[in-house]
Amino acid sequence: MSPLAWAAFVLAHTKKLIIDSQIAIYGRDAAATKQGQHTLAKLYVGRFLLGLEVSNVRLVKDARGHAYRPPVATMRAYLATFRGQKYRV
């Protein structure tokens, strides 16, 4: 299940619980992540925290078939794209 969909489900069924996620950046592009984060932040003010991770070589290369690049540079590039995204309705 998508971590953002799961967070939305849990948030919709609770009143005070704060949810954080751990999104692997190789599995979801920055634009989709920004849209999901913004939606949950607007719907559940102060109750959703977005966590991002680069994962590891086995999961990225072997399981998903992506090229694994240096983690710090990869995260920086992802965050630059993420920050540049505008929320679209």
N, C-alpha and C positions, 0 to 999 in steps of 0.2 A: 504494500500500500504506500502511496505517496505520503511523505512526512507532513506535507502541508495539508493534504486532505485529512489525515488523521488528526492533526492539530485543530483543524476547523471543526471536526466532529466532536472532539473532547471539549473545546471551548463552547460550542453550542449547547452542550449538555451540562455545563457547570456555570456557576455564578462568580466565583472568586479565584479559581485555580489559574495559576500562571503556567504557561506551556513554553518550553524552549525546544528548538529543533536542532538537528545536526544534518545539514544538507551536504552531500558529497558533490563538489563542484563539477566533477566529470560527468555526473549523471543528470544534471539540470543546467541549462544555460542561464546566463546572468539575467536576461530579460524576463524569462519565466519566473525565476526566483524573485526578482524585484516585484513583479505583479502579485505573486502570492503573498509576499511579505507585506506589501502595502495594503492589500485587501484585508488580511487578518489584523493588521495594526489598526485599521480604520474601524473594523467591525467590533473588535475586542480591545479597546484602548487600554494600554498598559498591561495586557495579559499575554502577549505573544512576543517571544524573543527569538531572533533568527541566529542560528549558529551555522558556520560554514567550515568545511574540512576538505583537505585535498585527497584523502584516502591513502591507499598504498599501491605499490606496483602490481601485486597479484590481482587485486580487484579491478584496477584501472586497465592494465594491459591484458592480462589473461582472461578475466571474466567479461570485460566490456569491449575489449579490442581497441581501446584508445591508446595513443602514444603517451607515455608517462614522461612528464617534463619536471625540471627542478621545482620543488614544492613552493618555495617562497616567491619565485618569479611568476609561477602559475597563479598563485593566489593574488598577487598584486595586479596582474592583468585582469583577472576575473573581477576584482573589486573595482578597478577603474571602469570597466564596462558596466558593472552593477550600479555604480554611482551615477553614471551618465544616462541611465534609463529614466524615462518619464513615465509616470503612471498613466495608463490609458483605460478609459471606461469602455 
